[in-house]
Amino acid sequence: MDLDDLEPRRQPPKPKDLSGWSVEDLQAYIAAMEAEIRRAGEAIKAKQAQKAAADLFFKKG
């Protein structure tokens, strides 16, 4: 038996209730989420570059 099977599965976070937020709060929330998307995109690019470099280094042939 794998110990990971004993751990509870992580549930995806529930969407926030935005109904009580002001326009300014919503705009700030969007700006923060867009910044997080850019940060994640940069992390993806860095990982892809590392993988490409490793693939070239370990290329067989």
Rosetta constraint file for C-alpha pairs under 8 A:
AtomPair CA 1 CA 5 HARMONIC 7.36 0.50
AtomPair CA 2 CA 6 HARMONIC 7.53 0.50
AtomPair CA 3 CA 7 HARMONIC 7.10 0.50
AtomPair CA 18 CA 26 HARMONIC 7.68 0.50
AtomPair CA 21 CA 25 HARMONIC 5.88 0.50
AtomPair CA 21 CA 26 HARMONIC 6.29 0.50
AtomPair CA 22 CA 26 HARMONIC 6.20 0.50
AtomPair CA 23 CA 27 HARMONIC 6.13 0.50
AtomPair CA 24 CA 28 HARMONIC 6.16 0.50
AtomPair CA 25 CA 29 HARMONIC 6.06 0.50
AtomPair CA 26 CA 30 HARMONIC 6.13 0.50
AtomPair CA 27 CA 31 HARMONIC 6.18 0.50
AtomPair CA 28 CA 32 HARMONIC 6.18 0.50
AtomPair CA 29 CA 33 HARMONIC 6.18 0.50
AtomPair CA 30 CA 34 HARMONIC 6.05 0.50
AtomPair CA 31 CA 35 HARMONIC 6.17 0.50
AtomPair CA 32 CA 36 HARMONIC 6.26 0.50
AtomPair CA 33 CA 37 HARMONIC 6.17 0.50
AtomPair CA 34 CA 38 HARMONIC 6.24 0.50
AtomPair CA 35 CA 39 HARMONIC 6.19 0.50
AtomPair CA 36 CA 40 HARMONIC 6.15 0.50
AtomPair CA 37 CA 41 HARMONIC 6.10 0.50
AtomPair CA 38 CA 42 HARMONIC 6.20 0.50
AtomPair CA 39 CA 43 HARMONIC 6.34 0.50
AtomPair CA 40 CA 44 HARMONIC 6.25 0.50
AtomPair CA 41 CA 45 HARMONIC 6.28 0.50
AtomPair CA 42 CA 46 HARMONIC 6.21 0.50
AtomPair CA 43 CA 47 HARMONIC 6.21 0.50
AtomPair CA 44 CA 48 HARMONIC 6.09 0.50
AtomPair CA 45 CA 49 HARMONIC 6.13 0.50
AtomPair CA 46 CA 50 HARMONIC 6.24 0.50
AtomPair CA 47 CA 51 HARMONIC 6.14 0.50
AtomPair CA 48 CA 52 HARMONIC 6.08 0.50
AtomPair CA 49 CA 53 HARMONIC 6.16 0.50
AtomPair CA 50 CA 54 HARMONIC 6.15 0.50
AtomPair CA 51 CA 55 HARMONIC 5.99 0.50
AtomPair CA 52 CA 56 HARMONIC 6.25 0.50
AtomPair CA 53 CA 57 HARMONIC 6.19 0.50
AtomPair CA 54 CA 58 HARMONIC 6.03 0.50
AtomPair CA 55 CA 59 HARMONIC 5.61 0.50
